[in-house]
Amino acid sequence: MTGRVRFDLEPLAPFVFEVGGEAFSYSTCYVFAEIADRSAGTDDTVFKARDGRFFHVVITADEGDNADGLGVHHGWYTANQIDAERAVKLRESWAVLRPQPAAPGGSFA
């Protein structure tokens, strides 16, 4: 598990997170599950990498950072690899609160 990692992004710059020295982004992973509390500036996401690994990433925005609606530019994150069973449980529990992302091509398998 990573400790808190600070990030400061330029507008439209991609968000990249690291786990075990390896970098991942929205372009290298699929969003498997997500839930957010925009008023609190928090976003919980489970990413699935193309090789099948799952990562739980929690992003916390600096106060007032998401005012433009274009995402978080300044804040911190934690990221850790989780097993498939935990990823599915998070997706199922978050689905009670909001619809979850559709799988690319119709299947996460």
Legacy VTK file of the C-alpha trace (Angstrom):
# vtk DataFile Version 3.0
C-alpha trace
ASCII
DATASET POLYDATA
POINTS 109 float
0.000 0.000 0.000
1.261 3.442 -0.792
1.279 6.128 1.804
-0.264 9.464 0.965
1.150 10.722 -2.320
0.813 14.404 -3.169
-0.080 15.424 -6.732
-0.409 18.759 -8.525
-1.620 18.482 -12.118
-1.858 21.060 -14.856
-5.352 21.317 -16.410
-6.029 18.351 -18.730
-2.894 16.504 -17.550
-3.538 12.790 -16.931
-3.766 11.478 -13.376
-1.138 8.784 -12.775
-0.865 6.606 -9.674
1.959 4.297 -8.653
1.903 0.920 -6.947
5.157 -0.892 -6.271
7.091 1.553 -8.447
4.849 0.881 -11.466
2.771 3.718 -12.959
-0.887 3.358 -13.978
-3.475 5.746 -15.406
-6.981 5.864 -16.832
-5.450 5.013 -20.224
-3.753 1.842 -18.934
-6.615 0.579 -16.745
-10.382 0.237 -16.766
-12.580 1.733 -14.069
-14.058 -1.392 -12.481
-15.931 0.338 -9.651
-16.239 3.860 -8.339
-17.976 6.003 -5.800
-17.391 9.597 -4.836
-18.474 12.276 -2.436
-17.822 15.418 -4.459
-18.866 17.720 -1.614
-16.170 16.133 0.564
-13.647 16.043 -2.297
-13.134 12.272 -2.160
-13.186 9.689 -4.919
-12.821 5.927 -4.402
-11.999 3.951 -7.543
-11.151 0.325 -8.239
-9.104 0.057 -11.418
-8.547 -3.157 -13.360
-5.270 -3.259 -15.265
-5.111 -4.961 -18.633
-3.143 -7.812 -17.058
-6.020 -8.510 -14.629
-4.633 -6.880 -11.476
-6.946 -4.699 -9.374
-6.013 -1.454 -7.602
-8.006 0.506 -5.028
-7.230 4.217 -5.301
-8.585 6.893 -2.963
-8.195 10.486 -4.154
-8.734 13.424 -1.827
-8.862 16.871 -3.414
-7.485 20.005 -1.859
-10.291 22.137 -0.464
-12.186 23.855 -3.305
-10.158 22.165 -6.069
-13.044 20.558 -7.994
-14.960 23.817 -8.520
-14.550 23.791 -12.320
-15.996 20.278 -12.715
-12.964 19.147 -14.726
-11.644 16.792 -12.098
-9.137 17.034 -9.319
-5.898 18.872 -10.076
-4.426 19.184 -6.584
-4.599 16.756 -3.696
-3.259 13.411 -2.597
-3.975 9.733 -3.158
-3.383 6.325 -1.672
-3.232 3.217 -3.860
-2.895 -0.476 -3.212
-3.281 -3.705 -5.105
-6.275 -5.807 -4.045
-7.464 -9.260 -5.032
-10.379 -9.915 -7.395
-12.683 -11.004 -4.571
-12.216 -7.684 -2.749
-12.694 -5.743 -6.006
-15.995 -7.514 -6.688
-17.207 -6.901 -3.117
-16.450 -3.181 -3.412
-18.244 -3.011 -6.779
-21.304 -4.812 -5.403
-21.496 -2.668 -2.271
-21.081 0.588 -4.205
-23.707 -0.554 -6.746
-26.302 -0.276 -3.961
-25.596 3.476 -3.889
-25.028 4.266 -7.567
-24.755 2.511 -10.951
-21.307 1.132 -11.665
-19.303 1.518 -14.889
-20.064 -0.798 -17.773
-17.329 -3.215 -18.752
-15.383 -2.407 -21.924
-16.611 -4.782 -24.594
-19.327 -6.006 -22.229
-17.127 -8.116 -19.944
-14.497 -7.548 -17.273
-13.264 -11.137 -17.675
LINES 1 110
109 0 1 2 3 4 5 6 7 8 9 10 11 12 13 14 15 16 17 18 19 20 21 22 23 24 25 26 27 28 29 30 31 32 33 34 35 36 37 38 39 40 41 42 43 44 45 46 47 48 49 50 51 52 53 54 55 56 57 58 59 60 61 62 63 64 65 66 67 68 69 70 71 72 73 74 75 76 77 78 79 80 81 82 83 84 85 86 87 88 89 90 91 92 93 94 95 96 97 98 99 100 101 102 103 104 105 106 107 108
